Amino acid sequence: MSTSVHAVEQKVRGRWLVFLATVFWGTTATLARSVFRDAGVDPLMVVELRLVIAATGLLVWMLIRDRRLLRVDLKDLPYLLVLGVAGVAAVQGSYYYAIAKLGVGPAILLQYLAPSLIVVWDFMRGVKPRASMVAAVILALAGTALLVSNMASGASGASLFDRAIGFASAIIFAFYVLYSKRGLARYAPETLLFYTFVIAAIAWAVVIPPQRIMAMHFDGSLWFRFVLLGLFSTLVPFRCFYSGLRRLPAAEAGIIATAEPVVAIIAAGVFLGESLALLQYAGAALVIAAAVLATREHPETAPGRADVN
């Protein structure tokens, strides 16, 4: 197999992996919402629990499959600390804070400014974006805005600080995607995910001590939902996303990830009986068009180790 054919196959596989991550994130959003809304669980407690469960599941998997995946170079510990705290912990915390203060729609719209920020960052580094990539960013933003236009919002009473955190979630997500590329050039996705999950869980444990969570005396059915969120809203989709990200430019992976609200709204319609408005159908079409534009062939700007996993 020629190198060029192999590279194309890796990119195609990467795109499907990122899209699969959005399927898991989008479909489990209905489960997360039921935990917040119906069970009244503090969203930040859920963030901490899902990280602990995901890290535990990943540790068991690595011990069984390949213990060498646990090895990291000591000189990379500062990098892992930054990615774990300023990346994983911050991106999840800021997103859930934005949902709580601004509402689901504005929170999603703000976080998915991230692909455009990645394109701007690449441009500042001297990487001239293709016209189709710029068009993809515009379509993704417009589509996301239409998708969330019919969602309930609590933004009217939000403070300037709350709105700043919402916008910061986009900056943090863009940073997380870009900064992860560096680690994925050195380590397998499982290795990077395990250590950053652990670091992020420890960071949130400082904010919400484990004994406070244990004092809530959650019942078995709720713990079952926590496990589902830890595995299928965290471990599996982040593994898919990282595997795709190491094969794709950061901007392309970010734009494909904007399919998440499309999946989430469709899942809400299927599982919760929520119907779509005409504008939301139009928004879904724009997001899909953005993903198609973003996946047109172009030179790789930030290659990972595409030959592994």
Secondary structure as a PSIPRED ss2 file (coil, helix, strand):
# PSIPRED VFORMAT (PSIPRED V4.0)

   1 M C   1.000  0.000  0.000
   2 S C   1.000  0.000  0.000
   3 T H   0.000  1.000  0.000
   4 S H   0.000  1.000  0.000
   5 V H   0.000  1.000  0.000
   6 H H   0.000  1.000  0.000
   7 A H   0.000  1.000  0.000
   8 V H   0.000  1.000  0.000
   9 E H   0.000  1.000  0.000
  10 Q H   0.000  1.000  0.000
  11 K H   0.000  1.000  0.000
  12 V H   0.000  1.000  0.000
  13 R H   0.000  1.000  0.000
  14 G H   0.000  1.000  0.000
  15 R H   0.000  1.000  0.000
  16 W H   0.000  1.000  0.000
  17 L H   0.000  1.000  0.000
  18 V H   0.000  1.000  0.000
  19 F H   0.000  1.000  0.000
  20 L H   0.000  1.000  0.000
  21 A H   0.000  1.000  0.000
  22 T H   0.000  1.000  0.000
  23 V H   0.000  1.000  0.000
  24 F H   0.000  1.000  0.000
  25 W H   0.000  1.000  0.000
  26 G H   0.000  1.000  0.000
  27 T H   0.000  1.000  0.000
  28 T H   0.000  1.000  0.000
  29 A H   0.000  1.000  0.000
  30 T H   0.000  1.000  0.000
  31 L H   0.000  1.000  0.000
  32 A H   0.000  1.000  0.000
  33 R H   0.000  1.000  0.000
  34 S H   0.000  1.000  0.000
  35 V H   0.000  1.000  0.000
  36 F H   0.000  1.000  0.000
  37 R H   0.000  1.000  0.000
  38 D C   1.000  0.000  0.000
  39 A C   1.000  0.000  0.000
  40 G C   1.000  0.000  0.000
  41 V C   1.000  0.000  0.000
  42 D C   1.000  0.000  0.000
  43 P H   0.000  1.000  0.000
  44 L H   0.000  1.000  0.000
  45 M H   0.000  1.000  0.000
  46 V H   0.000  1.000  0.000
  47 V H   0.000  1.000  0.000
  48 E H   0.000  1.000  0.000
  49 L H   0.000  1.000  0.000
  50 R H   0.000  1.000  0.000
  51 L H   0.000  1.000  0.000
  52 V H   0.000  1.000  0.000
  53 I H   0.000  1.000  0.000
  54 A H   0.000  1.000  0.000
  55 A H   0.000  1.000  0.000
  56 T H   0.000  1.000  0.000
  57 G H   0.000  1.000  0.000
  58 L H   0.000  1.000  0.000
  59 L H   0.000  1.000  0.000
  60 V H   0.000  1.000  0.000
  61 W H   0.000  1.000  0.000
  62 M H   0.000  1.000  0.000
  63 L H   0.000  1.000  0.000
  64 I H   0.000  1.000  0.000
  65 R H   0.000  1.000  0.000
  66 D C   1.000  0.000  0.000
  67 R H   0.000  1.000  0.000
  68 R H   0.000  1.000  0.000
  69 L H   0.000  1.000  0.000
  70 L H   0.000  1.000  0.000
  71 R C   1.000  0.000  0.000
  72 V C   1.000  0.000  0.000
  73 D C   1.000  0.000  0.000
  74 L H   0.000  1.000  0.000
  75 K H   0.000  1.000  0.000
  76 D H   0.000  1.000  0.000
  77 L H   0.000  1.000  0.000
  78 P H   0.000  1.000  0.000
  79 Y H   0.000  1.000  0.000
  80 L H   0.000  1.000  0.000
  81 L H   0.000  1.000  0.000
  82 V H   0.000  1.000  0.000
  83 L H   0.000  1.000  0.000
  84 G H   0.000  1.000  0.000
  85 V H   0.000  1.000  0.000
  86 A H   0.000  1.000  0.000
  87 G H   0.000  1.000  0.000
  88 V H   0.000  1.000  0.000
  89 A H   0.000  1.000  0.000
  90 A H   0.000  1.000  0.000
  91 V H   0.000  1.000  0.000
  92 Q H   0.000  1.000  0.000
  93 G H   0.000  1.000  0.000
  94 S H   0.000  1.000  0.000
  95 Y H   0.000  1.000  0.000
  96 Y H   0.000  1.000  0.000
  97 Y H   0.000  1.000  0.000
  98 A H   0.000  1.000  0.000
  99 I H   0.000  1.000  0.000
 100 A H   0.000  1.000  0.000
 101 K H   0.000  1.000  0.000
 102 L H   0.000  1.000  0.000
 103 G C   1.000  0.000  0.000
 104 V H   0.000  1.000  0.000
 105 G H   0.000  1.000  0.000
 106 P H   0.000  1.000  0.000
 107 A H   0.000  1.000  0.000
 108 I H   0.000  1.000  0.000
 109 L H   0.000  1.000  0.000
 110 L H   0.000  1.000  0.000
 111 Q H   0.000  1.000  0.000
 112 Y C   1.000  0.000  0.000
 113 L C   1.000  0.000  0.000
 114 A H   0.000  1.000  0.000
 115 P H   0.000  1.000  0.000
 116 S H   0.000  1.000  0.000
 117 L H   0.000  1.000  0.000
 118 I H   0.000  1.000  0.000
 119 V H   0.000  1.000  0.000
 120 V H   0.000  1.000  0.000
 121 W H   0.000  1.000  0.000
 122 D H   0.000  1.000  0.000
 123 F H   0.000  1.000  0.000
 124 M H   0.000  1.000  0.000
 125 R C   1.000  0.000  0.000
 126 G C   1.000  0.000  0.000
 127 V C   1.000  0.000  0.000
 128 K C   1.000  0.000  0.000
 129 P C   1.000  0.000  0.000
 130 R C   1.000  0.000  0.000
 131 A H   0.000  1.000  0.000
 132 S H   0.000  1.000  0.000
 133 M H   0.000  1.000  0.000
 134 V H   0.000  1.000  0.000
 135 A H   0.000  1.000  0.000
 136 A H   0.000  1.000  0.000
 137 V H   0.000  1.000  0.000
 138 I H   0.000  1.000  0.000
 139 L H   0.000  1.000  0.000
 140 A H   0.000  1.000  0.000
 141 L H   0.000  1.000  0.000
 142 A H   0.000  1.000  0.000
 143 G H   0.000  1.000  0.000
 144 T H   0.000  1.000  0.000
 145 A H   0.000  1.000  0.000
 146 L H   0.000  1.000  0.000
 147 L H   0.000  1.000  0.000
 148 V C   1.000  0.000  0.000
 149 S C   1.000  0.000  0.000
 150 N C   1.000  0.000  0.000
 151 M C   1.000  0.000  0.000
 152 A C   1.000  0.000  0.000
 153 S C   1.000  0.000  0.000
 154 G C   1.000  0.000  0.000
 155 A H   0.000  1.000  0.000
 156 S H   0.000  1.000  0.000
 157 G H   0.000  1.000  0.000
 158 A C   1.000  0.000  0.000
 159 S C   1.000  0.000  0.000
 160 L H   0.000  1.000  0.000
 161 F H   0.000  1.000  0.000
 162 D H   0.000  1.000  0.000
 163 R H   0.000  1.000  0.000
 164 A H   0.000  1.000  0.000
 165 I H   0.000  1.000  0.000
 166 G H   0.000  1.000  0.000
 167 F H   0.000  1.000  0.000
 168 A H   0.000  1.000  0.000
 169 S H   0.000  1.000  0.000
 170 A H   0.000  1.000  0.000
 171 I H   0.000  1.000  0.000
 172 I H   0.000  1.000  0.000
 173 F H   0.000  1.000  0.000
 174 A H   0.000  1.000  0.000
 175 F H   0.000  1.000  0.000
 176 Y H   0.000  1.000  0.000
 177 V H   0.000  1.000  0.000
 178 L H   0.000  1.000  0.000
 179 Y H   0.000  1.000  0.000
 180 S H   0.000  1.000  0.000
 181 K H   0.000  1.000  0.000
 182 R H   0.000  1.000  0.000
 183 G H   0.000  1.000  0.000
 184 L H   0.000  1.000  0.000
 185 A C   1.000  0.000  0.000
 186 R C   1.000  0.000  0.000
 187 Y C   1.000  0.000  0.000
 188 A C   1.000  0.000  0.000
 189 P H   0.000  1.000  0.000
 190 E H   0.000  1.000  0.000
 191 T H   0.000  1.000  0.000
 192 L H   0.000  1.000  0.000
 193 L H   0.000  1.000  0.000
 194 F H   0.000  1.000  0.000
 195 Y H   0.000  1.000  0.000
 196 T H   0.000  1.000  0.000
 197 F H   0.000  1.000  0.000
 198 V H   0.000  1.000  0.000
 199 I H   0.000  1.000  0.000
 200 A H   0.000  1.000  0.000
 201 A H   0.000  1.000  0.000
 202 I H   0.000  1.000  0.000
 203 A H   0.000  1.000  0.000
 204 W H   0.000  1.000  0.000
 205 A H   0.000  1.000  0.000
 206 V H   0.000  1.000  0.000
 207 V H   0.000  1.000  0.000
 208 I C   1.000  0.000  0.000
 209 P C   1.000  0.000  0.000
 210 P H   0.000  1.000  0.000
 211 Q H   0.000  1.000  0.000
 212 R H   0.000  1.000  0.000
 213 I H   0.000  1.000  0.000
 214 M H   0.000  1.000  0.000
 215 A C   1.000  0.000  0.000
 216 M C   1.000  0.000  0.000
 217 H C   1.000  0.000  0.000
 218 F C   1.000  0.000  0.000
 219 D C   1.000  0.000  0.000
 220 G H   0.000  1.000  0.000
 221 S H   0.000  1.000  0.000
 222 L H   0.000  1.000  0.000
 223 W H   0.000  1.000  0.000
 224 F H   0.000  1.000  0.000
 225 R H   0.000  1.000  0.000
 226 F H   0.000  1.000  0.000
 227 V H   0.000  1.000  0.000
 228 L H   0.000  1.000  0.000
 229 L H   0.000  1.000  0.000
 230 G H   0.000  1.000  0.000
 231 L H   0.000  1.000  0.000
 232 F H   0.000  1.000  0.000
 233 S H   0.000  1.000  0.000
 234 T H   0.000  1.000  0.000
 235 L H   0.000  1.000  0.000
 236 V H   0.000  1.000  0.000
 237 P H   0.000  1.000  0.000
 238 F H   0.000  1.000  0.000
 239 R H   0.000  1.000  0.000
 240 C H   0.000  1.000  0.000
 241 F H   0.000  1.000  0.000
 242 Y H   0.000  1.000  0.000
 243 S H   0.000  1.000  0.000
 244 G H   0.000  1.000  0.000
 245 L H   0.000  1.000  0.000
 246 R C   1.000  0.000  0.000
 247 R C   1.000  0.000  0.000
 248 L C   1.000  0.000  0.000
 249 P C   1.000  0.000  0.000
 250 A H   0.000  1.000  0.000
 251 A H   0.000  1.000  0.000
 252 E H   0.000  1.000  0.000
 253 A H   0.000  1.000  0.000
 254 G H   0.000  1.000  0.000
 255 I H   0.000  1.000  0.000
 256 I H   0.000  1.000  0.000
 257 A H   0.000  1.000  0.000
 258 T C   1.000  0.000  0.000
 259 A C   1.000  0.000  0.000
 260 E H   0.000  1.000  0.000
 261 P H   0.000  1.000  0.000
 262 V H   0.000  1.000  0.000
 263 V H   0.000  1.000  0.000
 264 A H   0.000  1.000  0.000
 265 I H   0.000  1.000  0.000
 266 I H   0.000  1.000  0.000
 267 A H   0.000  1.000  0.000
 268 A H   0.000  1.000  0.000
 269 G H   0.000  1.000  0.000
 270 V H   0.000  1.000  0.000
 271 F H   0.000  1.000  0.000
 272 L H   0.000  1.000  0.000
 273 G C   1.000  0.000  0.000
 274 E C   1.000  0.000  0.000
 275 S C   1.000  0.000  0.000
 276 L C   1.000  0.000  0.000
 277 A C   1.000  0.000  0.000
 278 L H   0.000  1.000  0.000
 279 L H   0.000  1.000  0.000
 280 Q H   0.000  1.000  0.000
 281 Y H   0.000  1.000  0.000
 282 A H   0.000  1.000  0.000
 283 G H   0.000  1.000  0.000
 284 A H   0.000  1.000  0.000
 285 A H   0.000  1.000  0.000
 286 L H   0.000  1.000  0.000
 287 V H   0.000  1.000  0.000
 288 I H   0.000  1.000  0.000
 289 A H   0.000  1.000  0.000
 290 A H   0.000  1.000  0.000
 291 A H   0.000  1.000  0.000
 292 V H   0.000  1.000  0.000
 293 L H   0.000  1.000  0.000
 294 A H   0.000  1.000  0.000
 295 T C   1.000  0.000  0.000
 296 R C   1.000  0.000  0.000
 297 E C   1.000  0.000  0.000
 298 H C   1.000  0.000  0.000
 299 P C   1.000  0.000  0.000
 300 E C   1.000  0.000  0.000
 301 T C   1.000  0.000  0.000
 302 A C   1.000  0.000  0.000
 303 P C   1.000  0.000  0.000
 304 G C   1.000  0.000  0.000
 305 R C   1.000  0.000  0.000
 306 A C   1.000  0.000  0.000
 307 D C   1.000  0.000  0.000
 308 V C   1.000  0.000  0.000
 309 N C   1.000  0.000  0.000
